[in-house]
Amino acid sequence: MWARMMAWGGSWGSGWGLFGLMHLLWWIVVLLAVIALLRWTSGRAVLRARTLEEDRAIDILRERYARGEIDKAEFEERKRELGI
């Protein structure tokens, strides 16, 4: 009688216990994959936004130099500060 009851999931090595553990591990893997994907895509968006800001900064600097508001030395100094 006891042997039959143990065969229906009385230990980790039999049917339902291992199934439950694998099911839990599956959802943990799926959750971690979604988090990694979100972090990867948001990191790329931040990088893209930073590049656009840098492009806009150098455009403004070039416009000011072209209008004669700043001289070549100041242009080069500010360009170096922007890391370009």
N, CA, C and O atoms as a Maestro MAE file, in Angstrom:
{
 s_m_m2io_version
 :::
 2.0.0
}

f_m_ct {
 s_m_title
 :::
 protein
 m_atom[336] {
  # First column is atom index #
  i_m_mmod_type
  r_m_x_coord
  r_m_y_coord
  r_m_z_coord
  i_m_residue_number
  s_m_chain_name
  s_m_pdb_residue_name
  s_m_pdb_atom_name
  i_m_atomic_number
  :::
  1 25 0.806 -1.185 0.000 1 A "MET " " N  " 7
  2 3 0.000 0.000 0.000 1 A "MET " " CA " 6
  3 2 0.857 1.261 0.000 1 A "MET " " C  " 6
  4 15 0.615 2.164 -0.801 1 A "MET " " O  " 8
  5 25 1.857 1.342 0.883 2 A "TRP " " N  " 7
  6 3 2.700 2.533 0.935 2 A "TRP " " CA " 6
  7 2 3.537 2.677 -0.321 2 A "TRP " " C  " 6
  8 15 3.808 3.796 -0.754 2 A "TRP " " O  " 8
  9 25 3.942 1.591 -0.901 3 A "ALA " " N  " 7
  10 3 4.750 1.649 -2.121 3 A "ALA " " CA " 6
  11 2 3.961 2.297 -3.244 3 A "ALA " " C  " 6
  12 15 4.529 3.057 -4.029 3 A "ALA " " O  " 8
  13 25 2.665 2.018 -3.343 4 A "ARG " " N  " 7
  14 3 1.834 2.618 -4.400 4 A "ARG " " CA " 6
  15 2 1.683 4.118 -4.172 4 A "ARG " " C  " 6
  16 15 1.692 4.882 -5.137 4 A "ARG " " O  " 8
  17 25 1.549 4.551 -2.948 5 A "MET " " N  " 7
  18 3 1.381 5.970 -2.663 5 A "MET " " CA " 6
  19 2 2.664 6.746 -2.972 5 A "MET " " C  " 6
  20 15 2.599 7.880 -3.447 5 A "MET " " O  " 8
  21 25 3.812 6.153 -2.710 6 A "MET " " N  " 7
  22 3 5.071 6.824 -2.989 6 A "MET " " CA " 6
  23 2 5.303 6.928 -4.492 6 A "MET " " C  " 6
  24 15 5.996 7.843 -4.937 6 A "MET " " O  " 8
  25 25 4.755 6.034 -5.270 7 A "ALA " " N  " 7
  26 3 4.954 6.050 -6.717 7 A "ALA " " CA " 6
  27 2 4.223 7.214 -7.375 7 A "ALA " " C  " 6
  28 15 4.516 7.540 -8.525 7 A "ALA " " O  " 8
  29 25 3.284 7.847 -6.685 8 A "TRP " " N  " 7
  30 3 2.524 8.949 -7.278 8 A "TRP " " CA " 6
  31 2 3.071 10.319 -6.894 8 A "TRP " " C  " 6
  32 15 2.321 11.295 -6.880 8 A "TRP " " O  " 8
  33 25 4.342 10.407 -6.587 9 A "GLY " " N  " 7
  34 3 4.943 11.711 -6.337 9 A "GLY " " CA " 6
  35 2 5.397 11.900 -4.915 9 A "GLY " " C  " 6
  36 15 5.441 13.031 -4.430 9 A "GLY " " O  " 8
  37 25 5.731 10.849 -4.245 10 A "GLY " " N  " 7
  38 3 6.163 10.963 -2.868 10 A "GLY " " CA " 6
  39 2 7.593 11.432 -2.710 10 A "GLY " " C  " 6
  40 15 8.007 11.725 -1.588 10 A "GLY " " O  " 8
  41 25 8.374 11.518 -3.788 11 A "SER " " N  " 7
  42 3 9.758 11.970 -3.682 11 A "SER " " CA " 6
  43 2 10.113 12.815 -4.902 11 A "SER " " C  " 6
  44 15 9.361 12.860 -5.875 11 A "SER " " O  " 8
  45 25 11.274 13.489 -4.842 12 A "TRP " " N  " 7
  46 3 11.695 14.354 -5.953 12 A "TRP " " CA " 6
  47 2 12.017 13.554 -7.211 12 A "TRP " " C  " 6
  48 15 11.911 14.083 -8.318 12 A "TRP " " O  " 8
  49 25 12.397 12.324 -7.066 13 A "GLY " " N  " 7
  50 3 12.785 11.527 -8.214 13 A "GLY " " CA " 6
  51 2 11.617 11.021 -9.025 13 A "GLY " " C  " 6
  52 15 11.819 10.539 -10.140 13 A "GLY " " O  " 8
  53 25 10.426 11.110 -8.522 14 A "SER " " N  " 7
  54 3 9.298 10.578 -9.264 14 A "SER " " CA " 6
  55 2 8.474 11.699 -9.862 14 A "SER " " C  " 6
  56 15 8.487 12.823 -9.361 14 A "SER " " O  " 8
  57 25 7.782 11.407 -10.895 15 A "GLY " " N  " 7
  58 3 6.899 12.223 -11.692 15 A "GLY " " CA " 6
  59 2 6.665 13.674 -11.365 15 A "GLY " " C  " 6
  60 15 7.356 14.533 -11.912 15 A "GLY " " O  " 8
  61 25 5.725 13.989 -10.501 16 A "TRP " " N  " 7
  62 3 5.245 15.353 -10.315 16 A "TRP " " CA " 6
  63 2 6.246 16.273 -9.645 16 A "TRP " " C  " 6
  64 15 6.276 17.462 -9.964 16 A "TRP " " O  " 8
  65 25 7.051 15.787 -8.746 17 A "GLY " " N  " 7
  66 3 8.033 16.640 -8.081 17 A "GLY " " CA " 6
  67 2 9.052 17.206 -9.057 17 A "GLY " " C  " 6
  68 15 9.343 18.402 -9.033 17 A "GLY " " O  " 8
  69 25 9.590 16.359 -9.906 18 A "LEU " " N  " 7
  70 3 10.561 16.788 -10.907 18 A "LEU " " CA " 6
  71 2 9.899 17.667 -11.968 18 A "LEU " " C  " 6
  72 15 10.501 18.630 -12.443 18 A "LEU " " O  " 8
  73 25 8.675 17.340 -12.336 19 A "PHE " " N  " 7
  74 3 7.937 18.144 -13.314 19 A "PHE " " CA " 6
  75 2 7.728 19.562 -12.779 19 A "PHE " " C  " 6
  76 15 7.918 20.532 -13.513 19 A "PHE " " O  " 8
  77 25 7.348 19.686 -11.536 20 A "GLY " " N  " 7
  78 3 7.137 21.002 -10.934 20 A "GLY " " CA " 6
  79 2 8.418 21.820 -10.888 20 A "GLY " " C  " 6
  80 15 8.403 23.019 -11.167 20 A "GLY " " O  " 8
  81 25 9.515 21.185 -10.539 21 A "LEU " " N  " 7
  82 3 10.801 21.872 -10.496 21 A "LEU " " CA " 6
  83 2 11.219 22.337 -11.885 21 A "LEU " " C  " 6
  84 15 11.680 23.468 -12.039 21 A "LEU " " O  " 8
  85 25 11.068 21.501 -12.881 22 A "MET " " N  " 7
  86 3 11.438 21.877 -14.252 22 A "MET " " CA " 6
  87 2 10.525 22.984 -14.770 22 A "MET " " C  " 6
  88 15 10.974 23.864 -15.504 22 A "MET " " O  " 8
  89 25 9.273 22.948 -14.400 23 A "HIS " " N  " 7
  90 3 8.331 23.988 -14.809 23 A "HIS " " CA " 6
  91 2 8.754 25.330 -14.207 23 A "HIS " " C  " 6
  92 15 8.734 26.348 -14.899 23 A "HIS " " O  " 8
  93 25 9.128 25.341 -12.956 24 A "LEU " " N  " 7
  94 3 9.594 26.556 -12.294 24 A "LEU " " CA " 6
  95 2 10.878 27.064 -12.945 24 A "LEU " " C  " 6
  96 15 11.006 28.261 -13.201 24 A "LEU " " O  " 8
  97 25 11.817 26.183 -13.211 25 A "LEU " " N  " 7
  98 3 13.066 26.588 -13.863 25 A "LEU " " CA " 6
  99 2 12.804 27.167 -15.252 25 A "LEU " " C  " 6
  100 15 13.463 28.127 -15.652 25 A "LEU " " O  " 8
  101 25 11.855 26.599 -15.991 26 A "TRP " " N  " 7
  102 3 11.510 27.102 -17.326 26 A "TRP " " CA " 6
  103 2 11.054 28.560 -17.244 26 A "TRP " " C  " 6
  104 15 11.506 29.394 -18.030 26 A "TRP " " O  " 8
  105 25 10.167 28.872 -16.306 27 A "TRP " " N  " 7
  106 3 9.667 30.236 -16.195 27 A "TRP " " CA " 6
  107 2 10.744 31.203 -15.706 27 A "TRP " " C  " 6
  108 15 10.722 32.379 -16.071 27 A "TRP " " O  " 8
  109 25 11.663 30.741 -14.909 28 A "ILE " " N  " 7
  110 3 12.787 31.585 -14.486 28 A "ILE " " CA " 6
  111 2 13.655 31.930 -15.690 28 A "ILE " " C  " 6
  112 15 14.074 33.077 -15.846 28 A "ILE " " O  " 8
  113 25 13.924 30.947 -16.537 29 A "VAL " " N  " 7
  114 3 14.717 31.191 -17.753 29 A "VAL " " CA " 6
  115 2 14.002 32.170 -18.677 29 A "VAL " " C  " 6
  116 15 14.633 33.078 -19.218 29 A "VAL " " O  " 8
  117 25 12.701 32.001 -18.866 30 A "VAL " " N  " 7
  118 3 11.934 32.916 -19.724 30 A "VAL " " CA " 6
  119 2 11.983 34.330 -19.155 30 A "VAL " " C  " 6
  120 15 12.194 35.286 -19.901 30 A "VAL " " O  " 8
  121 25 11.794 34.473 -17.866 31 A "LEU " " N  " 7
  122 3 11.824 35.789 -17.223 31 A "LEU " " CA " 6
  123 2 13.188 36.450 -17.375 31 A "LEU " " C  " 6
  124 15 13.265 37.638 -17.687 31 A "LEU " " O  " 8
  125 25 14.254 35.707 -17.161 32 A "LEU " " N  " 7
  126 3 15.602 36.248 -17.316 32 A "LEU " " CA " 6
  127 2 15.874 36.658 -18.760 32 A "LEU " " C  " 6
  128 15 16.541 37.664 -19.000 32 A "LEU " " O  " 8
  129 25 15.366 35.893 -19.721 33 A "ALA " " N  " 7
  130 3 15.544 36.250 -21.129 33 A "ALA " " CA " 6
  131 2 14.822 37.551 -21.463 33 A "ALA " " C  " 6
  132 15 15.361 38.387 -22.188 33 A "ALA " " O  " 8
  133 25 13.621 37.731 -20.947 34 A "VAL " " N  " 7
  134 3 12.870 38.972 -21.192 34 A "VAL " " CA " 6
  135 2 13.594 40.165 -20.568 34 A "VAL " " C  " 6
  136 15 13.692 41.224 -21.189 34 A "VAL " " O  " 8
  137 25 14.096 40.004 -19.358 35 A "ILE " " N  " 7
  138 3 14.828 41.086 -18.694 35 A "ILE " " CA " 6
  139 2 16.093 41.436 -19.478 35 A "ILE " " C  " 6
  140 15 16.405 42.612 -19.663 35 A "ILE " " O  " 8
  141 25 16.815 40.425 -19.934 36 A "ALA " " N  " 7
  142 3 18.031 40.678 -20.715 36 A "ALA " " CA " 6
  143 2 17.709 41.395 -22.020 36 A "ALA " " C  " 6
  144 15 18.442 42.296 -22.426 36 A "ALA " " O  " 8
  145 25 16.634 41.010 -22.673 37 A "LEU " " N  " 7
  146 3 16.228 41.660 -23.917 37 A "LEU " " CA " 6
  147 2 15.858 43.119 -23.677 37 A "LEU " " C  " 6
  148 15 16.245 43.992 -24.454 37 A "LEU " " O  " 8
  149 25 15.121 43.387 -22.622 38 A "LEU " " N  " 7
  150 3 14.748 44.771 -22.301 38 A "LEU " " CA " 6
  151 2 15.968 45.626 -21.981 38 A "LEU " " C  " 6
  152 15 16.059 46.773 -22.421 38 A "LEU " " O  " 8
  153 25 16.893 45.078 -21.226 39 A "ARG " " N  " 7
  154 3 18.105 45.843 -20.899 39 A "ARG " " CA " 6
  155 2 18.935 46.109 -22.142 39 A "ARG " " C  " 6
  156 15 19.488 47.199 -22.294 39 A "ARG " " O  " 8
  157 25 19.030 45.132 -23.036 40 A "TRP " " N  " 7
  158 3 19.818 45.286 -24.256 40 A "TRP " " CA " 6
  159 2 19.205 46.346 -25.166 40 A "TRP " " C  " 6
  160 15 19.922 47.193 -25.699 40 A "TRP " " O  " 8
  161 25 17.877 46.305 -25.349 41 A "THR " " N  " 7
  162 3 17.241 47.279 -26.231 41 A "THR " " CA " 6
  163 2 17.245 48.669 -25.628 41 A "THR " " C  " 6
  164 15 17.407 49.645 -26.360 41 A "THR " " O  " 8
  165 25 17.072 48.797 -24.313 42 A "SER " " N  " 7
  166 3 17.087 50.126 -23.710 42 A "SER " " CA " 6
  167 2 18.493 50.707 -23.739 42 A "SER " " C  " 6
  168 15 18.649 51.918 -23.891 42 A "SER " " O  " 8
  169 25 19.501 49.888 -23.601 43 A "GLY " " N  " 7
  170 3 20.881 50.356 -23.691 43 A "GLY " " CA " 6
  171 2 21.203 50.892 -25.068 43 A "GLY " " C  " 6
  172 15 21.918 51.885 -25.203 43 A "GLY " " O  " 8
  173 25 20.677 50.240 -26.090 44 A "ARG " " N  " 7
  174 3 20.897 50.710 -27.457 44 A "ARG " " CA " 6
  175 2 20.176 52.023 -27.695 44 A "ARG " " C  " 6
  176 15 20.692 52.888 -28.403 44 A "ARG " " O  " 8
  177 25 18.987 52.191 -27.116 45 A "ALA " " N  " 7
  178 3 18.239 53.437 -27.289 45 A "ALA " " CA " 6
  179 2 18.967 54.594 -26.622 45 A "ALA " " C  " 6
  180 15 19.006 55.696 -27.169 45 A "ALA " " O  " 8
  181 25 19.543 54.360 -25.447 46 A "VAL " " N  " 7
  182 3 20.293 55.406 -24.752 46 A "VAL " " CA " 6
  183 2 21.520 55.787 -25.560 46 A "VAL " " C  " 6
  184 15 21.842 56.968 -25.687 46 A "VAL " " O  " 8
  185 25 22.207 54.791 -26.106 47 A "LEU " " N  " 7
  186 3 23.380 55.058 -26.927 47 A "LEU " " CA " 6
  187 2 23.001 55.862 -28.161 47 A "LEU " " C  " 6
  188 15 23.710 56.794 -28.540 47 A "LEU " " O  " 8
  189 25 21.889 55.507 -28.788 48 A "ARG " " N  " 7
  190 3 21.420 56.216 -29.972 48 A "ARG " " CA " 6
  191 2 21.055 57.658 -29.633 48 A "ARG " " C  " 6
  192 15 21.362 58.568 -30.404 48 A "ARG " " O  " 8
  193 25 20.409 57.878 -28.500 49 A "ALA " " N  " 7
  194 3 20.036 59.229 -28.085 49 A "ALA " " CA " 6
  195 2 21.278 60.056 -27.782 49 A "ALA " " C  " 6
  196 15 21.331 61.237 -28.123 49 A "ALA " " O  " 8
  197 25 22.269 59.456 -27.152 50 A "ARG " " N  " 7
  198 3 23.502 60.176 -26.835 50 A "ARG " " CA " 6
  199 2 24.218 60.574 -28.127 50 A "ARG " " C  " 6
  200 15 24.758 61.677 -28.212 50 A "ARG " " O  " 8
  201 25 24.233 59.703 -29.124 51 A "THR " " N  " 7
  202 3 24.870 60.018 -30.394 51 A "THR " " CA " 6
  203 2 24.161 61.176 -31.074 51 A "THR " " C  " 6
  204 15 24.815 62.050 -31.642 51 A "THR " " O  " 8
  205 25 22.829 61.200 -31.027 52 A "LEU " " N  " 7
  206 3 22.082 62.303 -31.622 52 A "LEU " " CA " 6
  207 2 22.373 63.615 -30.914 52 A "LEU " " C  " 6
  208 15 22.484 64.653 -31.567 52 A "LEU " " O  " 8
  209 25 22.500 63.591 -29.584 53 A "GLU " " N  " 7
  210 3 22.838 64.796 -28.833 53 A "GLU " " CA " 6
  211 2 24.222 65.310 -29.215 53 A "GLU " " C  " 6
  212 15 24.418 66.515 -29.379 53 A "GLU " " O  " 8
  213 25 25.183 64.394 -29.355 54 A "GLU " " N  " 7
  214 3 26.527 64.794 -29.741 54 A "GLU " " CA " 6
  215 2 26.529 65.386 -31.146 54 A "GLU " " C  " 6
  216 15 27.212 66.379 -31.399 54 A "GLU " " O  " 8
  217 25 25.767 64.783 -32.066 55 A "ASP " " N  " 7
  218 3 25.670 65.316 -33.423 55 A "ASP " " CA " 6
  219 2 25.089 66.724 -33.407 55 A "ASP " " C  " 6
  220 15 25.565 67.604 -34.123 55 A "ASP " " O  " 8
  221 25 24.072 66.935 -32.599 56 A "ARG " " N  " 7
  222 3 23.447 68.254 -32.508 56 A "ARG " " CA " 6
  223 2 24.415 69.270 -31.924 56 A "ARG " " C  " 6
  224 15 24.447 70.418 -32.369 56 A "ARG " " O  " 8
  225 25 25.207 68.864 -30.929 57 A "ALA " " N  " 7
  226 3 26.170 69.780 -30.306 57 A "ALA " " CA " 6
  227 2 27.229 70.226 -31.308 57 A "ALA " " C  " 6
  228 15 27.557 71.411 -31.367 57 A "ALA " " O  " 8
  229 25 27.764 69.304 -32.091 58 A "ILE " " N  " 7
  230 3 28.789 69.690 -33.066 58 A "ILE " " CA " 6
  231 2 28.177 70.531 -34.179 58 A "ILE " " C  " 6
  232 15 28.845 71.415 -34.716 58 A "ILE " " O  " 8
  233 25 26.922 70.277 -34.536 59 A "ASP " " N  " 7
  234 3 26.245 71.105 -35.546 59 A "ASP " " CA " 6
  235 2 26.111 72.546 -35.065 59 A "ASP " " C  " 6
  236 15 26.362 73.484 -35.822 59 A "ASP " " O  " 8
  237 25 25.716 72.719 -33.806 60 A "ILE " " N  " 7
  238 3 25.589 74.070 -33.244 60 A "ILE " " CA " 6
  239 2 26.959 74.758 -33.218 60 A "ILE " " C  " 6
  240 15 27.080 75.938 -33.544 60 A "ILE " " O  " 8
  241 25 27.975 74.005 -32.827 61 A "LEU " " N  " 7
  242 3 29.320 74.563 -32.777 61 A "LEU " " CA " 6
  243 2 29.781 75.005 -34.165 61 A "LEU " " C  " 6
  244 15 30.363 76.080 -34.310 61 A "LEU " " O  " 8
  245 25 29.530 74.200 -35.164 62 A "ARG " " N  " 7
  246 3 29.897 74.560 -36.548 62 A "ARG " " CA " 6
  247 2 29.138 75.798 -37.022 62 A "ARG " " C  " 6
  248 15 29.699 76.664 -37.693 62 A "ARG " " O  " 8
  249 25 27.849 75.869 -36.662 63 A "GLU " " N  " 7
  250 3 27.055 77.041 -37.051 63 A "GLU " " CA " 6
  251 2 27.618 78.316 -36.415 63 A "GLU " " C  " 6
  252 15 27.730 79.349 -37.075 63 A "GLU " " O  " 8
  253 25 27.965 78.235 -35.145 64 A "ARG " " N  " 7
  254 3 28.517 79.415 -34.459 64 A "ARG " " CA " 6
  255 2 29.846 79.827 -35.085 64 A "ARG " " C  " 6
  256 15 30.123 81.019 -35.219 64 A "ARG " " O  " 8
  257 25 30.666 78.856 -35.469 65 A "TYR " " N  " 7
  258 3 31.947 79.161 -36.113 65 A "TYR " " CA " 6
  259 2 31.707 79.778 -37.493 65 A "TYR " " C  " 6
  260 15 32.387 80.727 -37.884 65 A "TYR " " O  " 8
  261 25 30.745 79.238 -38.218 66 A "ALA " " N  " 7
  262 3 30.440 79.762 -39.557 66 A "ALA " " CA " 6
  263 2 29.897 81.189 -39.494 66 A "ALA " " C  " 6
  264 15 30.172 81.989 -40.389 66 A "ALA " " O  " 8
  265 25 29.141 81.518 -38.465 67 A "ARG " " N  " 7
  266 3 28.600 82.877 -38.318 67 A "ARG " " CA " 6
  267 2 29.638 83.853 -37.773 67 A "ARG " " C  " 6
  268 15 29.407 85.062 -37.761 67 A "ARG " " O  " 8
  269 25 30.769 83.341 -37.328 68 A "GLY " " N  " 7
  270 3 31.825 84.197 -36.806 68 A "GLY " " CA " 6
  271 2 31.666 84.525 -35.336 68 A "GLY " " C  " 6
  272 15 32.342 85.422 -34.833 68 A "GLY " " O  " 8
  273 25 30.793 83.825 -34.638 69 A "GLU " " N  " 7
  274 3 30.596 84.077 -33.206 69 A "GLU " " CA " 6
  275 2 31.784 83.604 -32.381 69 A "GLU " " C  " 6
  276 15 32.067 84.171 -31.325 69 A "GLU " " O  " 8
  277 25 32.481 82.574 -32.845 70 A "ILE " " N  " 7
  278 3 33.669 82.065 -32.158 70 A "ILE " " CA " 6
  279 2 34.800 81.954 -33.163 70 A "ILE " " C  " 6
  280 15 34.566 81.788 -34.360 70 A "ILE " " O  " 8
  281 25 36.039 82.048 -32.668 71 A "ASP " " N  " 7
  282 3 37.186 81.920 -33.570 71 A "ASP " " CA " 6
  283 2 37.639 80.457 -33.649 71 A "ASP " " C  " 6
  284 15 37.085 79.585 -32.980 71 A "ASP " " O  " 8
  285 25 38.651 80.212 -34.474 72 A "LYS " " N  " 7
  286 3 39.096 78.839 -34.709 72 A "LYS " " CA " 6
  287 2 39.636 78.188 -33.436 72 A "LYS " " C  " 6
  288 15 39.398 77.002 -33.206 72 A "LYS " " O  " 8
  289 25 40.349 78.932 -32.618 73 A "ALA " " N  " 7
  290 3 40.912 78.374 -31.380 73 A "ALA " " CA " 6
  291 2 39.798 77.921 -30.441 73 A "ALA " " C  " 6
  292 15 39.875 76.838 -29.860 73 A "ALA " " O  " 8
  293 25 38.764 78.746 -30.293 74 A "GLU " " N  " 7
  294 3 37.655 78.374 -29.416 74 A "GLU " " CA " 6
  295 2 36.878 77.194 -30.004 74 A "GLU " " C  " 6
  296 15 36.428 76.312 -29.273 74 A "GLU " " O  " 8
  297 25 36.726 77.187 -31.323 75 A "PHE " " N  " 7
  298 3 36.056 76.072 -31.992 75 A "PHE " " CA " 6
  299 2 36.784 74.770 -31.705 75 A "PHE " " C  " 6
  300 15 36.161 73.778 -31.326 75 A "PHE " " O  " 8
  301 25 38.103 74.767 -31.884 76 A "GLU " " N  " 7
  302 3 38.895 73.549 -31.655 76 A "GLU " " CA " 6
  303 2 38.849 73.129 -30.184 76 A "GLU " " C  " 6
  304 15 38.765 71.938 -29.881 76 A "GLU " " O  " 8
  305 25 38.902 74.089 -29.284 77 A "GLU " " N  " 7
  306 3 38.856 73.773 -27.851 77 A "GLU " " CA " 6
  307 2 37.524 73.125 -27.468 77 A "GLU " " C  " 6
  308 15 37.496 72.111 -26.770 77 A "GLU " " O  " 8
  309 25 36.442 73.709 -27.924 78 A "ARG " " N  " 7
  310 3 35.122 73.147 -27.594 78 A "ARG " " CA " 6
  311 2 34.893 71.800 -28.274 78 A "ARG " " C  " 6
  312 15 34.250 70.910 -27.718 78 A "ARG " " O  " 8
  313 25 35.417 71.670 -29.458 79 A "LYS " " N  " 7
  314 3 35.313 70.380 -30.164 79 A "LYS " " CA " 6
  315 2 36.060 69.307 -29.394 79 A "LYS " " C  " 6
  316 15 35.582 68.178 -29.281 79 A "LYS " " O  " 8
  317 25 37.217 69.642 -28.869 80 A "ARG " " N  " 7
  318 3 38.001 68.705 -28.068 80 A "ARG " " CA " 6
  319 2 37.266 68.360 -26.770 80 A "ARG " " C  " 6
  320 15 37.301 67.214 -26.323 80 A "ARG " " O  " 8
  321 25 36.605 69.344 -26.169 81 A "GLU " " N  " 7
  322 3 35.826 69.093 -24.950 81 A "GLU " " CA " 6
  323 2 34.661 68.150 -25.209 81 A "GLU " " C  " 6
  324 15 34.289 67.357 -24.344 81 A "GLU " " O  " 8
  325 25 34.087 68.239 -26.407 82 A "LEU " " N  " 7
  326 3 32.987 67.332 -26.761 82 A "LEU " " CA " 6
  327 2 33.500 65.919 -27.074 82 A "LEU " " C  " 6
  328 15 32.718 64.972 -27.149 82 A "LEU " " O  " 8
  329 25 34.810 65.789 -27.253 83 A "GLY " " N  " 7
  330 3 35.372 64.477 -27.533 83 A "GLY " " CA " 6
  331 2 35.254 64.082 -28.984 83 A "GLY " " C  " 6
  332 15 35.191 62.898 -29.313 83 A "GLY " " O  " 8
  333 25 35.224 65.073 -29.850 84 A "ILE " " N  " 7
  334 3 35.077 64.793 -31.286 84 A "ILE " " CA " 6
  335 2 36.373 65.110 -31.993 84 A "ILE " " C  " 6
  336 15 36.469 64.947 -33.209 84 A "ILE " " O  " 8
  :::
 }
 m_bond[335] {
  # First column is bond index #
  i_m_from
  i_m_to
  i_m_order
  :::
  1 1 2 1
  2 2 3 1
  3 3 4 2
  4 3 5 1
  5 5 6 1
  6 6 7 1
  7 7 8 2
  8 7 9 1
  9 9 10 1
  10 10 11 1
  11 11 12 2
  12 11 13 1
  13 13 14 1
  14 14 15 1
  15 15 16 2
  16 15 17 1
  17 17 18 1
  18 18 19 1
  19 19 20 2
  20 19 21 1
  21 21 22 1
  22 22 23 1
  23 23 24 2
  24 23 25 1
  25 25 26 1
  26 26 27 1
  27 27 28 2
  28 27 29 1
  29 29 30 1
  30 30 31 1
  31 31 32 2
  32 31 33 1
  33 33 34 1
  34 34 35 1
  35 35 36 2
  36 35 37 1
  37 37 38 1
  38 38 39 1
  39 39 40 2
  40 39 41 1
  41 41 42 1
  42 42 43 1
  43 43 44 2
  44 43 45 1
  45 45 46 1
  46 46 47 1
  47 47 48 2
  48 47 49 1
  49 49 50 1
  50 50 51 1
  51 51 52 2
  52 51 53 1
  53 53 54 1
  54 54 55 1
  55 55 56 2
  56 55 57 1
  57 57 58 1
  58 58 59 1
  59 59 60 2
  60 59 61 1
  61 61 62 1
  62 62 63 1
  63 63 64 2
  64 63 65 1
  65 65 66 1
  66 66 67 1
  67 67 68 2
  68 67 69 1
  69 69 70 1
  70 70 71 1
  71 71 72 2
  72 71 73 1
  73 73 74 1
  74 74 75 1
  75 75 76 2
  76 75 77 1
  77 77 78 1
  78 78 79 1
  79 79 80 2
  80 79 81 1
  81 81 82 1
  82 82 83 1
  83 83 84 2
  84 83 85 1
  85 85 86 1
  86 86 87 1
  87 87 88 2
  88 87 89 1
  89 89 90 1
  90 90 91 1
  91 91 92 2
  92 91 93 1
  93 93 94 1
  94 94 95 1
  95 95 96 2
  96 95 97 1
  97 97 98 1
  98 98 99 1
  99 99 100 2
  100 99 101 1
  101 101 102 1
  102 102 103 1
  103 103 104 2
  104 103 105 1
  105 105 106 1
  106 106 107 1
  107 107 108 2
  108 107 109 1
  109 109 110 1
  110 110 111 1
  111 111 112 2
  112 111 113 1
  113 113 114 1
  114 114 115 1
  115 115 116 2
  116 115 117 1
  117 117 118 1
  118 118 119 1
  119 119 120 2
  120 119 121 1
  121 121 122 1
  122 122 123 1
  123 123 124 2
  124 123 125 1
  125 125 126 1
  126 126 127 1
  127 127 128 2
  128 127 129 1
  129 129 130 1
  130 130 131 1
  131 131 132 2
  132 131 133 1
  133 133 134 1
  134 134 135 1
  135 135 136 2
  136 135 137 1
  137 137 138 1
  138 138 139 1
  139 139 140 2
  140 139 141 1
  141 141 142 1
  142 142 143 1
  143 143 144 2
  144 143 145 1
  145 145 146 1
  146 146 147 1
  147 147 148 2
  148 147 149 1
  149 149 150 1
  150 150 151 1
  151 151 152 2
  152 151 153 1
  153 153 154 1
  154 154 155 1
  155 155 156 2
  156 155 157 1
  157 157 158 1
  158 158 159 1
  159 159 160 2
  160 159 161 1
  161 161 162 1
  162 162 163 1
  163 163 164 2
  164 163 165 1
  165 165 166 1
  166 166 167 1
  167 167 168 2
  168 167 169 1
  169 169 170 1
  170 170 171 1
  171 171 172 2
  172 171 173 1
  173 173 174 1
  174 174 175 1
  175 175 176 2
  176 175 177 1
  177 177 178 1
  178 178 179 1
  179 179 180 2
  180 179 181 1
  181 181 182 1
  182 182 183 1
  183 183 184 2
  184 183 185 1
  185 185 186 1
  186 186 187 1
  187 187 188 2
  188 187 189 1
  189 189 190 1
  190 190 191 1
  191 191 192 2
  192 191 193 1
  193 193 194 1
  194 194 195 1
  195 195 196 2
  196 195 197 1
  197 197 198 1
  198 198 199 1
  199 199 200 2
  200 199 201 1
  201 201 202 1
  202 202 203 1
  203 203 204 2
  204 203 205 1
  205 205 206 1
  206 206 207 1
  207 207 208 2
  208 207 209 1
  209 209 210 1
  210 210 211 1
  211 211 212 2
  212 211 213 1
  213 213 214 1
  214 214 215 1
  215 215 216 2
  216 215 217 1
  217 217 218 1
  218 218 219 1
  219 219 220 2
  220 219 221 1
  221 221 222 1
  222 222 223 1
  223 223 224 2
  224 223 225 1
  225 225 226 1
  226 226 227 1
  227 227 228 2
  228 227 229 1
  229 229 230 1
  230 230 231 1
  231 231 232 2
  232 231 233 1
  233 233 234 1
  234 234 235 1
  235 235 236 2
  236 235 237 1
  237 237 238 1
  238 238 239 1
  239 239 240 2
  240 239 241 1
  241 241 242 1
  242 242 243 1
  243 243 244 2
  244 243 245 1
  245 245 246 1
  246 246 247 1
  247 247 248 2
  248 247 249 1
  249 249 250 1
  250 250 251 1
  251 251 252 2
  252 251 253 1
  253 253 254 1
  254 254 255 1
  255 255 256 2
  256 255 257 1
  257 257 258 1
  258 258 259 1
  259 259 260 2
  260 259 261 1
  261 261 262 1
  262 262 263 1
  263 263 264 2
  264 263 265 1
  265 265 266 1
  266 266 267 1
  267 267 268 2
  268 267 269 1
  269 269 270 1
  270 270 271 1
  271 271 272 2
  272 271 273 1
  273 273 274 1
  274 274 275 1
  275 275 276 2
  276 275 277 1
  277 277 278 1
  278 278 279 1
  279 279 280 2
  280 279 281 1
  281 281 282 1
  282 282 283 1
  283 283 284 2
  284 283 285 1
  285 285 286 1
  286 286 287 1
  287 287 288 2
  288 287 289 1
  289 289 290 1
  290 290 291 1
  291 291 292 2
  292 291 293 1
  293 293 294 1
  294 294 295 1
  295 295 296 2
  296 295 297 1
  297 297 298 1
  298 298 299 1
  299 299 300 2
  300 299 301 1
  301 301 302 1
  302 302 303 1
  303 303 304 2
  304 303 305 1
  305 305 306 1
  306 306 307 1
  307 307 308 2
  308 307 309 1
  309 309 310 1
  310 310 311 1
  311 311 312 2
  312 311 313 1
  313 313 314 1
  314 314 315 1
  315 315 316 2
  316 315 317 1
  317 317 318 1
  318 318 319 1
  319 319 320 2
  320 319 321 1
  321 321 322 1
  322 322 323 1
  323 323 324 2
  324 323 325 1
  325 325 326 1
  326 326 327 1
  327 327 328 2
  328 327 329 1
  329 329 330 1
  330 330 331 1
  331 331 332 2
  332 331 333 1
  333 333 334 1
  334 334 335 1
  335 335 336 2
  :::
 }
}
